[in-house]
């Protein structure tokens, strides 16, 4: 939906199962329209944050009849697509995803071809003249990088090739198109200092005009869950990116678990273990990050062996519903990071206009946190987010 200052707000449809185009469209028709009817007046346009797997994107691109039918469906239902989540390339539900969500990474031509195709499709389905964004992984997963020089050079080359593709599309369509790389715990770059260093590396050796084009086309998909897990504060993190001239392409509105790791709390935390997604854990002692773990079981096993020396606070990469507090006797959340980012935007609008709620974990949430129907969860998340936009004068 469209808010003040040209802001577009949607939820990411990666919360629904869908690997083929037919499955993806079924989710839109079955769930997204129900959400739309609850949160957006029928005479106002409703923005969709679309997730397309590589298979679904290829299928849609190859079948003009399906693409035209989808465009008609958008028009008939008063919907529009302004952004696509291009982070998960393959299967994303009901199977082991874990570190494979980073594969293929940006060392691979497959990742480049997939991302370029997403932008091609976005130009076909987004309203004429509207800017469009795609979000993607932060280059790679740290564990995948065994030769930083060679793999880093390949990542930068492929991303610059994507930027060239966006230049061609911009010239052809007149659209402002931008790719947002998403810092994430244990991604190749995960903190804002690492992100700034990456963009310095990406543009190293480019002349002024070439650098300007890359920095216009490539930016950051700022996920409030991820940066909160890194113990970063919104004003400092956003300020660091903007001072470096890095575009904030899109903001993911999402919340993480945080906790004081007492024994009883760690016992309750085991309810958040699952075999589908990675749930990285960042441990802080005092003001310093002391440990990082690739997945929740690793952190819990370490704590069991470590006795009392398990840190002052843990933050866990588990996207919890933005509107709902986890069990308050044991857990807190990082919604204050969402509010802090919106405070900054309310005081100085215009530096980002694409917003996407991204709580993809509905199927693996502990039963007591899961709404009986995914539509109910999404409606409540919209209510919370819209209240926050209203609070800062952006609704």
N, C-alpha and C positions, 0 to 999 in steps of 0.2 A: 504494500500500500504506500501511498505517497503522503509524506508529512511535510512540515515546514522546511524551508531552505533547500528544497529539492531532494530531500532525504527519501530513499526507498527502503522499506522494511519488509522482509519476508522470513519464512522459516525454510531451512534446508530440507529438501525431500529425501535426504539420505537416511532419515529416520524410518522410512518405509522400505520394505524389501523391494528389489527390482534390479535385475541384471540385464535382461533383454529389454527392448523398447516396449513390447507389449506389457510386460510386468511393470515397467516404470509408468506407463500411461495408466494402467489399472489403478496404481496407487494414487495418481493424481485425481482420477475420476472418482475413486471410492472415498478417499480421505481429504484431499486438498480442497475439494469443493465444499465438503461439510465444514471444514475450518473456515473457509471464506464466508460462508453463510452466517457464521457466528461472530466474526470479528470485523467485517468490512461491510459498510452499506452497499446495497445492490447496485446503486448508481455511481459508485466510485470504483476506480480500477484497483485490482488486487495483484500485488507483486509476488512472484514465485521465485524462490531460490532453488534451481533445478539441479539434481544430481544425475549425471549420465555416466554409466560405465563405458569402457572402451567398446564393448560389444553393442550396447544400446546406441551409442553415438554413430558407430559405423552403419548399423541397421537403418537408423533414421536418415543418415546422409545418402544412403544408397537407394532409398525408396521414396521418390518424390510424392507418391500418393499419401504415404504416412506423414510426411512432413507437412503437406498441404492440409491434411486432416487435423493435425495438431494445431496449426495456425488458425483454422476455423474454430476449433474447440476453445482456444484462448479468446478469440473474438466473441463468440457466443456467450461465454461465461464471464466476460469482463475481467479477464486475467492477462497478465503480461509477465514475461521472463526478463529479468535484468541482470541476473548473475547465475553462474554455473559453478558447482563444486567439482573441480577436476583433480582433487587429491587422491581419492580411492580409484584406482584404474580398473580393478577387477572386482571379484565378489566381496561384499561388505557385510553380509548378514548370514547367520545360521551356519557358519563355518569358521575354521580357525583363520583369523585375519592377522592379528599380532603384527610382527615386523614386516609382513608381506604387503601391508598397506603402502609401504614406501617403494614397492617394486612394480614396474620398472622405475628406476630413479632417473634423474636428469643426466646421467652419463649415457643413457640409452636414446637412440633415435625413436624408439617406440613412444617414449614419453613426449618427445617433441611433436611427433605426428598426431598423437592423441590430443594434445593441448591445442595445436593449430586447428584441428577439426572442430573442437568445441567452440572456438572463436568463429569459425566459418558458420556453424549452426546458429550461434548467438546472433550473428548478423542477419540470418534468415528469419528468426522468430521474434527478436526484440522489436518493440515499436520503432518506427522510422525516426532517426535522429537521436535516439536514446543511447547514452553511454552504456557500455557493457563490461562486466568483469568476470574473470575466471580465477578461482583460487587453486593453489597447488602446493605440493610438499616443499620443505626447505632444502631443495637440492637433493638430499639423500638422508639416510639414517647413519648416525655416527659409526655404528658397527660395520656398515658396508664399505667404509672408506679405509682401504688398506694402502693406497698410494695417493696421498693428498695432492701431490703435484699433478700427476697424470689425470686422476679422476676429477680434481678440481678444474683443470683446464677443459675437460670434456663438458662438465656441467656449465661452465661459463659460456663455452662456444654454443651449446644447444640453446641456452637462454637468450643469447644474443641473436641466434637464428629465429627464435620465437618473436623477439622484438622486431626483427626485419619483417616477419610475416604480418605483424600488427601494423607496421608502417604501410604495407601494401593494402591491407584492408581499410585502413584509415583513408588512404588516397582514393580508394574505390568507392567507399560508402559515406565518408565524412564523419564517421563515428569516432568517439573517444573510447578506445578499447584499452584495457589494462589488466595485467596478470599480477595477482597477489601471491607472493611466496609466504608460507605460513610457518613462522618459528614455532617449534614444538619441543617439549622435553625430549632430549636425546636425538633430535634432528641434527643434521649437519651444522646448522646454526640454530640456536634455541633461545638465546637471550638477546636483548637489544644491542649490547656491545658486540656480540658475535655477528648480528645482522648488519650493523654498520660496517664492520670489517669485511663481511662478504661483499657488500655493494662496492666498497673500495676496490676489492679484487676484481669484481665483475666489470668495472669500468676502467680499470688500469690500462693505460696505453691508448685510450680512445681520445680523439680530438674533441674540442668543445661541442661541436654540433652532434657528433655521434653519441657522446655521453648524454647530452640533453635528450636525445630521442630514446635512449635506453631507460633513462630515469623517468621519462614520461610514460613509457609503456610498461615498465616493470616496477613493482612496489611490494608492499607488505600486506598480507591478510592478517590483521591483528586479532588474534583470538584471546578474549579476556580471560578465559580459563587457563590457557597456556602461560601467559605472562604472569598471572597471579601465582601459578605453581612455582615460578622462578623467583617469587618474592619481590617482584618489581612493582613499583608504584606508578599509577597511570601518568601523573604529571611528568615524572622523570623519564619514563619509557617513551611516551608520545613525544615529549620535548626532544629526546635524543634522536629519534627518527626524523622529526621535522627539521631539526637543526642540521642534519646530515643531507637534507634535500631528498629524503626517501618518501615516496608517495605512500600514503595509507590508502590502499586500493579498496579494501573492504574491512569491516569489523564484524567478527563473529561474537555474538552475545551469548556467553556460556559461563557456567559456574562449576567450580571444582570442589572436592572435599578437602577440608583441613581439620586437623585434630591434634590434641596433645596425646602422645602415644603411651598412655597408661595401659596396663595389662588388659583390663576389662574392655577398653576401647579397641585395642588391637584384636581382641577376640571377636568383637562385633564387626570389625573391618573385614573379616574373612567372608562376610556375606556379599562383599563387592567383588570377590574373585570370579572370573569367568574365563572360558576357553576361547573367546572370540577376539577380544581387543587387548592391546597393551595398556596397562595402567601404571605408567611410570610414577615413581615416588621421589620427591626431593625433600631432604631432611635438613633442618636448620638447627644449629646450636648457637644460642645468642643471636648475634647479627650476621653470622656467617653460614653459608651453605656447607654442610659437612659431608653429606653423602648423596649420591644419585643412584637409583635402582631402575633397571629396565622394566620391571613388572612388579605388581603388588606381592605375589608370593615370595619373590626374592627379598623384599624389604621385611616381610613378616618373619621369614626364616632367619634372616640376619638378626632381627630383634630378639628372637627366641634364644639365640646363642649368645647374645651380648649382655643379657641381664638388664641392669638398670640404665646402662649408657646407650640410650637409643635416640637421643636428641630431644630438643625442646618442643619442636613442632614438625608435623609432617603435612605435606600437601600432595594430593593424589590426583593423577590425571584420570579422573572419572567424571564425565560430564553429568552432573545432577540437574534435575529440572530447575530452571531459573526461579520459578515462583515458590518452590518448596524447600523449607529447611529440612535437612536430614535430622535423624534422631538427636534432639538438642542435648540430651544427657551425655552423648558421646562425641558428636560431630558438630562442626560449623561448616560454613561454605564461603565462597569468595565473591558473592554478589556485590560486595563493596567495590570491587575492581570495575564491574560493569557501571555502577553508579558514578565512580570517579571518572571514567572515560566520558560518560555523558555530561558530567559537570564541565569538563574541558570543552566539549563541543557546544554546549549551551552558551558558554562565555565567549566562544570564538567559532561560530558556525562556518562551514564551507570546506574544511580540509578533508572531509570524508562524507560521502552521501550514500554509500551502499552498506546496509546493515542486514545481518542474517542471524536468526536464532538457530543454534546448532546443538541440540541435545539428541544425538543419534542413538543413545544408549537405552531407549525405552524397553527393548526386549530383554535386556540383561540387568535391569534395575532390580534390587531386592524388592520382594513382593509388597512390602509395606510402603514403598516409595512410588510404586507404579500405579498410575491411574488405571481404572478398569478399561478405559478406552483411550487409545492414543490421541484421538481428537480432543478429548477432555483435557489431557495434559497440554496440548498445543494451545488451546483456547486460554487456559490459565497462564501460560507463559506469555502469550500476547498481552493479556490484561496487565501483568506485572510490568512488561517492557513499555507498554503504552503509557502507563502511569509514570514511569521514569522519564520518558520523553516529554510528557506533559509537565513534570516537575521542573525541568530545565528550560521550558518554553519552546520545545521543538515539535510538539504534536500539532 
